[in-house]
C-alpha cells in the first residue's frame, strides 16, 4: 500500500505545485519590471481566474470520486456514463463561466478593493485570462480524472510542460518586450494550452469505447458529480476568497504597501497549500477505491498516511519560509515599504501550516468517502470564520497585525472542527459496502 500511496501522492503534489507556480512566475516578472502596482493588480485579479480553476477541479474531482467507486465495484457501465457526463459538464460549464466572468469582472474587482491604476492593470490581466479560461478549465478538470486512471505521472508532466512554457514566455513578453501584465496573462494562457494537449491525448484513449449516449447529461449522474464536487471546488476557491478578504482589510489598515506585501506572502503560502492539497487529492483515488470494494479500514489507513506526509511537508515549509522570509521579499522585487512587512509577517502565516495540513487531508478524506456534509463544513467554514474575525475581531483593535493574526486563528478553529467531525464519522462509516442502493 505504501508504494501505491507514494506513487499517487508525489506526482499529485508536484502537479498541484506547478499549477500554482504560474502565478508566482507572473509575480516575479511583474514585480521586477512593473513594481508594487503590478503586484497588487495581479493579486487582486487572480481570485477571479482561480474561480475557473476551482470549477474545473470541482467537476473533475466530483466525477473522479464516483469513477473510482465504480471501478472498485467493477461497474463498467456506470463508470463510462460518469466519465462521459463529467467531460460534457466540463465543456458546457466552461462556456457558461466564461460569459459570466466577462460580464462581472469589473464590479468584482471594485469590491476587492481595486482602485485607480491598480484597477486598470487588473482589468487588463483578468480579461486575457478569462479569454483563455476554457483551457484552464480543461487542464484542472482532466487532472483528477487522469489520476484515477493511474495517470498521475502524465498529469504531473503536463503541468511541468505548461509551467516551463510560461516561464519562457513571461521572460520574453514581460522582461524583453515589456508587455506588462498583458504579456504575463498571455504567457499564462499559452502555458495552460500546452498543459491541456497531453491531457486530451490521454483522455482520448479512455473514451474511445464509450457510447455516445454516455455523453448525454443524466440527472442522477449530474447530482452525484455536483454533490461531491462542491467540496473540491470550495477547497480550491477558498484560498482566493481569503485573499480577497485580506486584500480589502490590508488596504484599509496598511494601504498599497500592505496589499503588495500580502501579494508576496500569498504567492508562497499558496504553493504550500497546493502541496498539501496535492497530498489529499493524490490519496483520493485509493481512498475511494477501497471504499468501493467495501474496505473502509484501508481507506482510513491511506488517510492516516496522508496525515503524516502532510505534517512533515508543513513543518519543512514552516522552517524554510521563516529562515528565508527576507530573501522571499527581495525575490519578488517588493518595494522598500513592502519589504519589512513581508519579513515581519511571514512567521504569522506559517504558524497555520500544520492546521492547514490537517484540514486539507481531512476534507479530501470526507469527499473521497462520500461524507459530503462534513467536507462542506470544513471547506466553507474558513471564509465565513475569517470574515467575522476580520470584521468583528482583531483588526479594529490591532490594525494590520490583527489582519495577519486572523488567518492562523481561523485555521486553528477549523482544525478543532475537523477533529470533532472525525469523531462523528467514526460512527457513520463503520463498514461501508458499495452497492447501487448506496448511490
KAFENRA-V690416 format. One record per backbone hydrogen bond with DSSP energy under -0.5 kcal/mol. CO is the residue of the C=O (numbers start at 1). NH is the residue of the N-H. Records with the same first field share a line. If there is no record, write none. Layout:
CO=NH + NH
//
This chain:
1=5
2=6
3=7
4=8
5=9
6=10
8=12
9=13
10=14
11=15
12=16
13=17
14=18
15=19
16=20
17=21
18=22
20=23 + 24
21=25
22=26
23=27
24=28
25=29
26=30
27=31
28=32
29=33
30=34 + 35
35=39
36=40
37=41
38=42
39=43
40=44
41=45
42=46
43=47
45=48 + 49
46=50
47=51
48=51 + 52
49=52 + 53
50=54
51=55
52=56
53=57
54=58
55=59
56=60
57=61
58=62
59=63
60=64
61=65
62=66
63=67
64=68
65=69
66=70
67=71
68=72
69=73
70=74 + 75
74=76
75=79
76=80
77=81
78=82
79=83
80=84
81=85
82=86
83=87
84=88
85=89
86=90
87=91
88=92
89=93
90=94
91=95
92=96
93=97
94=98
95=99
96=100
97=101
98=102
99=103
100=104
101=105
104=108
105=109
106=110
107=111
108=112
109=114
110=113
115=118 + 119
116=120
117=121
118=122
119=123
120=124
121=125
122=126
123=127
124=128
125=129
126=130
127=131
128=132
130=133
132=135 + 136
133=137
134=138
135=139
136=140
137=141
138=142
139=143
140=144
141=145
142=146
143=147
144=148
145=149
146=149 + 151
147=150
151=155
152=156
153=157
154=158
155=159
156=160
157=161
158=162
159=163
160=164
161=165
162=166
163=167
164=168
165=169
166=170
167=171
168=172
169=173
170=174 + 175
171=175 + 176
172=177
173=179
179=182 + 183
180=184
181=185
182=186
183=187
184=188
185=189
186=190
187=191
188=192
189=193
190=194
191=195
192=196
193=197
194=198
195=199
196=200
197=201
198=202
199=203
200=204
201=205
202=206
203=206 + 207
207=210
211=214
212=215
213=216
218=222
219=223
220=224
221=225
222=226
223=227
224=228
225=229
226=230
228=231 + 232
229=233
230=234
231=235
232=236
233=237
234=238
237=240 + 241
238=242
239=243
240=244
241=245
242=246
243=247
244=248
245=249
246=250
247=251
248=252
249=253
250=254 + 255
251=255
254=258
255=259
256=260
257=261
258=262
259=263
260=264
261=265
262=266
263=267
264=268
265=269
266=270
267=271
268=272
269=273
270=274
271=275
272=276
273=277
274=278
275=279
276=280
277=281
278=282
279=283
280=284
281=285
283=287
284=288
285=289
286=290
287=291
288=292
289=293
290=295
291=294 + 434
295=298 + 299
296=300
297=301
298=302
299=303
300=304
301=305
302=306
303=307
304=308
305=309
306=310
307=311
308=312
309=313
310=314
311=315
312=316
313=317
314=318
315=319
316=320
317=321
318=322
319=323
320=324
322=325
324=328
325=329
326=330
327=331
328=332
329=334
330=333
335=339
336=340
338=342
339=343
340=344
341=345
342=346
345=348 + 349
346=350
347=351
349=352
350=353
352=356
353=357
354=358
355=359
356=360
357=361
358=362
359=363
360=364
361=365
362=366
363=367
364=368
365=369
366=371
367=370
370=372
371=375
372=376
373=377
374=378
375=379
376=380
377=381
378=382
379=382 + 383
380=384
381=385
382=386
383=387
384=388
385=389
386=390
387=391
388=392
389=393
394=397 + 398
395=399
398=401
399=403
400=404
401=405
402=406
403=407
404=407 + 408
405=409
406=410
407=411
408=412
409=413
410=414
411=415
412=416
413=417
414=418
415=419
416=420
417=421
418=422
419=423
420=424
421=425
422=426
424=427 + 428
425=429
435=438
436=439
//
